[in-house]
Amino acid sequence: MKKFVGYLALVVMAFINQSENAVLAQVPSNSKYLKVSVIPEPVRVTPGNALYQINKNTVIVASGEDQVRSANFLRSYIMKSYNVDIPVIPAKDEKGKEIKIKKNDDPEIKHIVLDIKPLAYGIAGFSPSDLKRVGAYSLDMKEGIIHLTGANAQGLFYSVQTLIQLLPSTMPSFGLFDKYLQITVPAVEVVDYPRFQYRGMHLDVVRHIFSVDYIKQYIDYLALHKMNYFHWHLTDDQGWRMESKAYPKLNEIGSWRAGTIKGIFPGTGVDSTRYGGFYTIEQMKEIVKYAADRYITIVPEIDVPGHSMAIIAAYPELSTTPDIPKQPAITWGIYNRQNNVLVPSEKTFKFLKDVFNELMDVFPGEYIHIGADECSKKWWKESNETQNFMKNYALEDEDALQSYFVKRIHEVVKARGRQLVGWDEIMEGPIEKDMIVMSWRDSKHAWKAAEMGNKAILTPIQTHYLNAAQKKNETVLCHQDLYAPIDSVYNYEPLPESFNPVYEENILGGQGCMWTEYFPDKEAVEYGIFPRMSAISEVYWSQKKNKNWPRFMLKLVEQFNRYDLWGAKYSTEIFESGNYSR
């Protein structure tokens, strides 16, 4: 693959020459863009003229829990990627005396110093409020020292991610002699902070489940892109993926389906392989800690009152048709085709209270996702029990009933000091001001929610669903009725000029979604997310004025080398298509 990427670089340069530097003509003239390839693009990069060297004589200096955590991430990355072990030492010795940080004029980096403190407010062109943002940091190299400074713990961690991207994306390996390698890094100064506070990725582990180790690797991918939220889709029609002590049949029955559809829906039949599993409470807590060590908050999702086939297979009394046998869905696309909704009853609401409390016992993050999407009203209309419930509670229609479900779960979530997140269908009825709308059908629902005074998160299906085809006539399994080429992903603007800036603070940010109906393993997932995840990271981190599609395209050549370094699979469609200057 490295040879292939090298070939791609030649193709890009050949194209540039043939078109008289047409691509570079669209790139800002500052030479930093030819020397530094950082994704997402920082606020300001000031390149130097020197190359420094990190080697076996370099040490990382860090004191304090957060500083050491970031230092260990950097050390681990360098060891894994370059087989060079750089020790982490405290800023003070055993007697409390500060170690001497020696300055030098030679190209060897002696110390990489990590610190958390207010950024210098005298930096020209930056307001104090920007330099105080969660995630703000600076990076500079001079006199043999790399200084990584975060305005807060998150900022320090993000400074490490920028330094990682300044390291070589390809390195030779000499086995036992690797420890003598000189890892070159260009002299540069960076001042940076995020545009949006919510920058995330989603993963559906229901349609296909993934190992704990791969969930951790997926979280590492988020960290390397300065993302801070992992939306974990844990339940759906095809399975229940979290351990439940209160309702063991959710795991005995709901976590396993009898087979899986073959091919693209409606498919060519169903295999007979029992499929499923679930994450234990201890495994989920382990993943929560792993994410927290990377300053990533997990947003767990239990999807109700639709998408509940796995629930009612385990507990039929929670269905509108309890006498009809059910099983976890073995196919996709059952909306309006199979009865997968919960019946409104006090037994159902007790169940929901119990399982959401179980969820919140494991996941400490502020956001709890309740789904609430694609709830077919057909089954409620046909249910006498449901219609009687609506009459007794003065609910005028099924939209009002769905809002009632949301209201009851909201009470549970709010009692634990958390915030409810729901797909944009929660707007089909009245919603409380502290409910957060995750807009998936388009962007307009998020913008409308923001104007109503609610917070909103963008993940429009047109550009943010990374299970979509990356090219027309896609030959791999994917949602072929969706088409999201990387340029459309990159060029998406969360706050268009038509949006009233008064409400901008209500747009928290956005995320990419990976639905796994057609992505059964990590190789398939990575082919779907890369390089589009890199594009999304720049949409929500980088300042609008700093985004530039031709420059991003050039940076992808280097980014592909990084994917190789990580051992990740990715799509090369951007270069195969020849659409270099779109």
N, C-alpha and C positions, 0 to 999 in steps of 0.2 A: 504493500500500500504506500510506503514511503516513496518508492520509485514513481508510483502513479501520481502522488501529490507533486513530486518534483516535475513530472511531465506537465501537470496542470499549470504549474508556475510558468513554465516555458510557453505554454499555450496562451496564458494571459498576457505575458510580455510580448509575444508575437502579435497578438491582437492589438495591443496598445501601439506597437510600431506601425502596423498596417493602417491603423486609423489615426495616425499622426497625433499620438498621445491624447486621443479623445477621452479616455477614461480619466487620466491624470488631470486633464483640463477641468474636470468637474470636482476635483479634490482641492481643498484649501491649500494654498501655496506653502504654508509653514512646513519646513522640512521634517518636523516631528513625525508626520504621517508615514514617512518612508523609513524611519528608524524604529518606531515604537508601534507595536501591535497589541493594544489592550482592548479587550471586550469585557464589559461595556465601556464605551469611550469615556474617559475622565473629563471633568470640567476644564482643567487646564494641565497641559503637559509642556514643560520647558526642557528641551533636549540639551545635553552637553556635547562635548566633542571627544570624550574619552570612553574607553572600555575598561571596566573593572573586572577583577577576577575573584571568585569565591572558590576556596579550596579547603584542604584538610586543616589549614591553619586558622580558618575563620571560626568565630564563635558567635552564638546568639546570646545577647544579654537581655534578660527579662526578670523582673520581680513583680510579685502580685499574681493572684489567681488568674485573672483575665489575660495578663501579659504572657504568663507561662503557657496558658492554653493556646494562644495564637502562635507562640514560639514553637510549641510542640507540633502544631499542624505544619508549619513551615519546615521544620526538621524532618518530619515524616515524609513530606512530599519530596524533598531533595534526596532523601535516602532511597525512596521507592523509584524515583525517576532517573537518578544519576548515580546511585550506589555510592554516594559520598555522605558520610555521617558527620554532621556539624553539631557539636555539643551545645546545650543550653546551660548558661551559667547565670547565677543571680547577680544583680547590680551591686550588691554589697557582700563582703566576705563574712565569715563566721563571727568576726568581731564587730560587724556593723559598719565597717569602713568601705566606702565606695571604691570599686575597682577602677583602675586607671584605663581610660579609653584613649589610646595613643593615636594621635594623628600622624599621617605619613603622606608622602608625595608619590609613592610607588603605586602601581595599579592593583596591588593586592588588598582585598577587603579583610581587615582584621576583625572588625566587629559589626554585627547587625544589631542595632539597639532598638528595642521595642518599648514604647511608653504610651501612657494615657494621660493627657493633659490638655488644657485649652489650646487650640491652635492660635498662632500669632495673629492677632487682629489687625496688624499693620500690613497684611498681605494686600497689595493693591488690587482693586477690582472686586473685592469680596466683602459682603456685609457680615457683621458679627453673628446675625441670626443664621446665615448660611453655614458659617463655620462651627456653629453649635448643633447642627442637625444630627439626628441619630444616623450614624454611618459616615460622618465627615472624617477625613484623614488627610495627612500630608506624607509625602515620601521625598527624601532627598539623599543624594550621595555626594560626599566631598571628603577629601583628606583621609581616604581609606576607611570611611565609616558610612554605613547605610543607616539612616534614621527613619524609622517607621513610627509615626505618631498618630494616635487616634484621639479625636475629641471625646470619645467614649469607647467602651469595649468593642462595640460593633465596628466602629470606624477603624480601630486597630486591626481587627480581623480582616477587614476589606483591604487595608494597606498591604497585608500579607498576600492577598489574592493578586493585587497589582504587581507586586514584586515577582510572584510566581510567573506571571505572564511576560515579565522582562527577561526571564531565564531562557536559555536555548530550548527550542521546541523539538530539536533533534540532537542526540548526543551519541557518539560512538561508545561501545562498551569494550573494556579491556580486562574484564574479569577481576582478578586479584589486584590489578594495577589501577582500577577505577578510582581508588582513594587518592591517586596522584593527579586526577583530572583537574583542569582549570575550567570552572564554569563561568563563562563570560556574561557580563551584564552591562548594558549601556548606561552611561551617566545620564541621569534625568532627574528632574524635579516635578512632582505631581501634587496638585491640590484638587480634592475631589469630594463630592457628596452626592447623594441620590436625589433624583427628581421626585419620585413617589415613595411613600413609606411602605406600601405593600407590593412586593415583587415575588411572584411565586410560580410554582409548577404543581400540577395535579397528577395523580396516578390512580387509575382504576385497578384494584387488585381483586375484583370480583369476577369479571369475565375470564380473566386469567390471574392466577396468584403467583407471587414472586417470593423468593427466599428472603430471610432476614438480611443476609449478606448483601443481596442485590438492593434491597430497600436502602441500606446504608450507602451503597455505591451511588444510587440515585440521589440521595441527599448530598453526597460529596459533589456531584455534578451541579447541584443548586449552589452550594457554597462557592465553588470555583467561578460562578457567574454572579456572585454578590446578591443572590436571591435569599429571601428571609422567611418565606412561608412555603410549607409543603402541605398541600391539600390531599388528604388520604381518603379515598372513596372506599369505604369498608363494607358496605351492604348494598344489595340490589336484588333483582329477581333471580339471578343465577347463583346466589350464594350469600352467606353471612360469614364475615371473615374475622370477627373479634370474639374472643372467649367470653362467655356469659355464665357467671355462677348462678345468677337468679333464674335463668331460663336455659337449662342444659340442652333441651331439644333443639335450640338454635344451632348448636354445634353437632349434635348427634344426627340431625336431619337437615337442618337449614344450610349447613356448610358444605353439603355434598350434593352434586347433581348426577343423574344417571348417565349422562352422555353430553356431547357437545355437537352443535350444528357443524356440518362440513361445508367449507366454501363460503362464498358471500351470500348473505341473506337474500332470498329464502332458502338457499343452500341446496345441496344434492343429497340430503338425508342427514342422519344423526349417527355418530359413532356410538358404541356401546361401552365406552370406557368411563368408569366412575371417576369423577373429577372433583377436586375441592381441597378443603383444609381451612385452617384458621390460625390466627396469631394468638398465642397465649398472653395472659396479662403480663407476665414477666418479659416476654419478647417485646411487647408494645412499650413497656416502660424502658427497656433497654434502648429501643429506637428513639423514644422521646429524649433520653439523655444524650444519645449520639447526635441528634439534631441540635439540641440545646448547646452542646459544646461547639457547634458551628454557627451559633446565633440564628438558628432556624426554628420557628414555631410551627408545630404541626396543627393543622386544621382538620380534625376528624369529621367524617360524615356518616351519619345513619340516614338513609334516604327513605322518607315516609311522607304522606300516607299512601302514595303510589309506590311503584317499584318495590313492592313488599311481598313478592311471591315466596321468597325463602322464609319469611316470617310466618306466613299463613300455612305453608307446608308443614312447618313445625308445630304451629298452634292454630289449627283450623277454626277454632272458636273466635279468632280475631278477624275472620273473613265475613263478607256479606253473604256467602254461600257456604256455611260450615259443613254441610252434609255432602258436598262434592269433593272427592279426594283431590289433593293437589301435591305437587312436587316442585322443587326448585327448577326454574326454567332451564330447558336444554337448548333453547334457541334464543336469538336476539329479536328485537322489534315486536314485543308482545303488546305494546300499547294499543288499547281498544280491541285487541284480539283475544287476550286471556284476562280473567278477572284477577288483578294483582293489587287491589286496594284494601285498606283496613276498614273495618266497620266502625262507625262512631258509637262507642259504648264506654261505660266507666271501666270495664275490664280492659279495654284497649288503652285507655288513657293511663291506667295504672301501669300497664306494660311499658308504655312509652316513658313514663316517669322513671321506672326502674332501670330501663336499659340506658337512658340518657344519663342517669346518675352513675351507672357503671362506667359509661364512657368518660364522664368528667372526673371520675376517680383516677383514671389512668392518664388522661391528657390535661395538663394544667393550663394550656393556652387560653387566651381570652376569647377566641372565636370557636363556636360550635356550629357545625353545618348540619341542617336538618333536611336537606334535599328539597322536598315539596314541589318537584317538577313533574311534568307529564303525568299528572294524576287524572286518569280517565274518569269522567263524571258518569259515563254510561252505566257503570256497575252500581253506583249510588242511586241513580234514577230507577233502576230495576229492583231495588231492595226495599221491601216493606219496612224492615227494621230501621233502615237509614231514613226513610221518609218520615216515619213516626218520630225519630230523634230530631229531625229538622223541625217538625211541627212543634214538638215539646220545647225546643230551645229557640223558637221564633227565628229560624234561619230561612230566609226567603228563597234561596236557591243553592245549588251545589257549589258555586263559587264561595258563597258565604260559609258553607260547611268546611271547605278547605281552609278558609281563613280562621275558622274556629279551631281546627286541628293545630294550625300554626300558633294561635293564641295560647292553647293549652301547653304546648311544648315550650313556648316562650316563657311561661310562668316557671317552668322547671329550670330552664337555663338561667333565667334572671335571678332565681333564688340562690344560685351558686356563684353569683357575681360575674357571669359570663355574658357574651353578646351572641345573639342568634344571627346566623348567616343562612340565607335561603336562595335558591335559584330564582330567577326573575318572576316566576309564576306567583310568588307571594304577593306581588303587586296587583293581582286580580281581585283583591279585596282590600279592606283597610289594614294598614300596618302601623305598628308603633314606631316612634321616631328612633328608637335604639336598635331597630332591626336593620341588618345590612343586606343589601340586594347584590347578588352575584349575577351579572347580566350575561346570559349565554346566547339568547336568540338573536341579539343584535347589540349595538352599543346604546341605542336610544333609551332602553329601559334604565340603564345606569345613569344616563344624563337626566332622565325624568326623575328618577329617585333622588338624585342630588338636588334638583330644583325643589323637590318636596321637603328637603331638609334631612333626608336619610343619607348615610354613608353608602358607597357603592364600590364594587370591584368589577373590573372589566375582564371578560373572557369570551368575546364574540365568536360564534362558531365559524364565521366567514374567514377569520385570520388566525384564531388562537387555538383551534382544535387541531392538534398535531397528529391525530390519527387520519387526517385528510390526505388525499393524494398530493404529492409534491410536483407531479408532472401529469399532463394529460396522457391518457392511455397508459396509466401506471400498470406495471406488470406484477407488482407484489400485492399481496392481500392488504387492503385498507378500505376505508370508507370512500369508495370511488365516486359516490355522488357528491362528495366534498372535494374542493380543489383549493389548496392554500400554498402557492409557490412562495419561496422565501422572500422575494422582493415585496410581495403584498403584506407579508408578516412584518417585515422591517419598516415599511413605509406607513404603517398604521399610526395614526395620531390620536392619543387618548382624549386630548382637549382641543378639538377643532376650533377655528375662529368663530364659528357660529354658536359655540357654547358660552354662556354667560360666565365671565370670570369670577363673579360674586360667589359662585357655587363650587369653584375649583377645589377648595379644601375638602369637599364631600366626596371627591373621587379619590379613594385610597390608593388605587393602583390597579394592577392586573396580573393575570397569570396565564400560562399555557396549560392546556388540558391534554392528557393522553388517556383516551378510552381504549380498552385493550381487547375488544371483540376479535380483532384480526391481528393482534400483536401478542402471540403466545409465549414469547421468551424475550430475554434481555436484548438479543441481537435485533429482533424486530422492533422493540421499543426504541432502541438507540437510533436505528435507521429513521424512525419517525420523528424523534425529537431533535436530532442533530442534522443540519446546523440551525434549524429554526428556533431552538431554545436560545441559542446565542443571540439571534435577532431580537427575541422577546426581551432578553436581559437588557439590551440597549434601548428598547422602547421605553422601559420603565425606570431605568437608572439614569441614562444620559439626558443632558439638557437638550431641548428641542433644537436649538441653534447649532449644537455639536453633532447632530445626526447627519450622515452623508452616505448615501447608498453606494456610490462608486468606491469610496474609501473603505466602507465595510466589506465590499466584495473583495478588495485586495487583502484586507486583513484575514479573510477566510482561508486564504492559501496557508497562512501561518497557523490559523486555528485548526485546520485539518491535521497538521503535524501534531498539534497538542492532542487532538482526539486519538491519534495513533499512540502517543505517549501514554495516554490513559487506558489504552486497550479498548477503546469504544468504536462501535460501528457507526457509520454515518452515510448520508446520501450525498452524492457528488453531482446531483442534477443541475445545480447552478452553472457548472462548467460544461457539463455534457450538452446543455441546451444551446450554448453559444450566445446567450442573451447577456453579454457582459455589461452593456451600458444602459440597461432598462431603468 
